[in-house]
Amino acid sequence: MIKETLKIFSQNVRKNKTLMNTILENNKNNIDIILVQEPPKSLIRRVPSHTDPTGDPIYSTVKYGAEQDGVGRS
């Protein structure tokens, strides 16, 4: 099936996790592509480092919906 229209939404969320989740929830059924500028990120853990005794930080962005379970949407 070929769509006649493609709906794209773009937003700068200013690293705000609440705004990001609101945009994803409110647009999950009516927007085809969501572009996010400045997504929030969270520290997952620190990994061993040769230069930093506290370790190097590993960050991740917000996961939403099926992605939280490690499964992407189809």
ZADO-1210 file (C-alpha; in nm, 4 decimals, padded with zeros to 6 digits):
<atoms>
<atom x="00.0000" y="00.0000" z="00.0000" code="MET" pos="1"/>
<atom x="00.1390" y="00.3391" z="-00.1002" code="ILE" pos="2"/>
<atom x="00.0417" y="00.6366" z="00.1127" code="LYS" pos="3"/>
<atom x="-00.0653" y="00.9529" z="-00.0620" code="GLU" pos="4"/>
<atom x="00.0506" y="01.1736" z="00.2223" code="THR" pos="5"/>
<atom x="00.3400" y="01.1501" z="00.4633" code="LEU" pos="6"/>
<atom x="00.2998" y="01.3304" z="00.7965" code="LYS" pos="7"/>
<atom x="00.6230" y="01.4548" z="00.9558" code="ILE" pos="8"/>
<atom x="00.6468" y="01.6215" z="01.2966" code="PHE" pos="9"/>
<atom x="00.9630" y="01.7984" z="01.4158" code="SER" pos="10"/>
<atom x="01.0242" y="01.9384" z="01.7649" code="GLN" pos="11"/>
<atom x="01.3107" y="02.0593" z="01.9816" code="ASN" pos="12"/>
<atom x="01.2331" y="01.9060" z="02.3229" code="VAL" pos="13"/>
<atom x="01.5186" y="02.0872" z="02.5039" code="ARG" pos="14"/>
<atom x="01.6298" y="01.7633" z="02.6804" code="LYS" pos="15"/>
<atom x="01.2899" y="01.7439" z="02.8544" code="ASN" pos="16"/>
<atom x="01.1878" y="01.3803" z="02.9134" code="LYS" pos="17"/>
<atom x="00.8249" y="01.4697" z="02.9963" code="THR" pos="18"/>
<atom x="00.7831" y="01.6720" z="02.6763" code="LEU" pos="19"/>
<atom x="00.9424" y="01.3924" z="02.4738" code="MET" pos="20"/>
<atom x="00.7050" y="01.1293" z="02.6159" code="ASN" pos="21"/>
<atom x="00.4040" y="01.3585" z="02.5635" code="THR" pos="22"/>
<atom x="00.4933" y="01.4169" z="02.1979" code="ILE" pos="23"/>
<atom x="00.5413" y="01.0445" z="02.1352" code="LEU" pos="24"/>
<atom x="00.2179" y="00.9477" z="02.3120" code="GLU" pos="25"/>
<atom x="00.0022" y="01.2174" z="02.1493" code="ASN" pos="26"/>
<atom x="00.1302" y="01.1504" z="01.7978" code="ASN" pos="27"/>
<atom x="00.1789" y="00.7726" z="01.7925" code="LYS" pos="28"/>
<atom x="-00.1240" y="00.7053" z="01.5706" code="ASN" pos="29"/>
<atom x="-00.1373" y="01.0107" z="01.3451" code="ASN" pos="30"/>
<atom x="00.2239" y="01.0966" z="01.2510" code="ILE" pos="31"/>
<atom x="00.4448" y="00.8844" z="01.0236" code="ASP" pos="32"/>
<atom x="00.7844" y="01.0329" z="01.1149" code="ILE" pos="33"/>
<atom x="00.8786" y="01.2196" z="01.4333" code="ILE" pos="34"/>
<atom x="01.2060" y="01.4138" z="01.4310" code="LEU" pos="35"/>
<atom x="01.3448" y="01.5146" z="01.7701" code="VAL" pos="36"/>
<atom x="01.6083" y="01.7769" z="01.8340" code="GLN" pos="37"/>
<atom x="01.8006" y="01.7746" z="02.1650" code="GLU" pos="38"/>
<atom x="01.6516" y="01.4497" z="02.3005" code="PRO" pos="39"/>
<atom x="01.6975" y="01.3823" z="02.6717" code="PRO" pos="40"/>
<atom x="01.9639" y="01.1337" z="02.7731" code="LYS" pos="41"/>
<atom x="02.0242" y="00.9359" z="03.0892" code="SER" pos="42"/>
<atom x="02.3371" y="00.7871" z="03.2377" code="LEU" pos="43"/>
<atom x="02.3191" y="00.4068" z="03.2111" code="ILE" pos="44"/>
<atom x="02.6444" y="00.3258" z="03.3879" code="ARG" pos="45"/>
<atom x="03.0149" y="00.3979" z="03.3963" code="ARG" pos="46"/>
<atom x="03.2586" y="00.1629" z="03.2239" code="VAL" pos="47"/>
<atom x="03.6247" y="00.1045" z="03.3119" code="PRO" pos="48"/>
<atom x="03.8613" y="00.3667" z="03.1760" code="SER" pos="49"/>
<atom x="04.2402" y="00.3944" z="03.1490" code="HIS" pos="50"/>
<atom x="04.2260" y="00.7724" z="03.1918" code="THR" pos="51"/>
<atom x="03.9405" y="00.8319" z="03.4392" code="ASP" pos="52"/>
<atom x="03.9377" y="00.6474" z="03.7741" code="PRO" pos="53"/>
<atom x="03.5596" y="00.6888" z="03.8017" code="THR" pos="54"/>
<atom x="03.5097" y="00.5365" z="03.4543" code="GLY" pos="55"/>
<atom x="03.3681" y="00.6660" z="03.1269" code="ASP" pos="56"/>
<atom x="02.9938" y="00.7416" z="03.1220" code="PRO" pos="57"/>
<atom x="02.7593" y="00.5520" z="02.8893" code="ILE" pos="58"/>
<atom x="02.4402" y="00.7407" z="02.7985" code="TYR" pos="59"/>
<atom x="02.1142" y="00.6410" z="02.6298" code="SER" pos="60"/>
<atom x="01.8155" y="00.8348" z="02.4998" code="THR" pos="61"/>
<atom x="01.4531" y="00.7834" z="02.6012" code="VAL" pos="62"/>
<atom x="01.2991" y="00.4517" z="02.5047" code="LYS" pos="63"/>
<atom x="00.9287" y="00.4469" z="02.4272" code="TYR" pos="64"/>
<atom x="00.6581" y="00.1851" z="02.3838" code="GLY" pos="65"/>
<atom x="00.7693" y="-00.1458" z="02.2354" code="ALA" pos="66"/>
<atom x="01.1288" y="-00.0184" z="02.2291" code="GLU" pos="67"/>
<atom x="01.1374" y="-00.0437" z="02.6109" code="GLN" pos="68"/>
<atom x="01.1218" y="-00.4218" z="02.5705" code="ASP" pos="69"/>
<atom x="01.4027" y="-00.4194" z="02.3144" code="GLY" pos="70"/>
<atom x="01.1601" y="-00.4696" z="02.0263" code="VAL" pos="71"/>
<atom x="01.1214" y="-00.1963" z="01.7636" code="GLY" pos="72"/>
<atom x="00.7846" y="-00.1118" z="01.6110" code="ARG" pos="73"/>
<atom x="00.6990" y="-00.2512" z="01.2725" code="SER" pos="74"/>
</atoms>
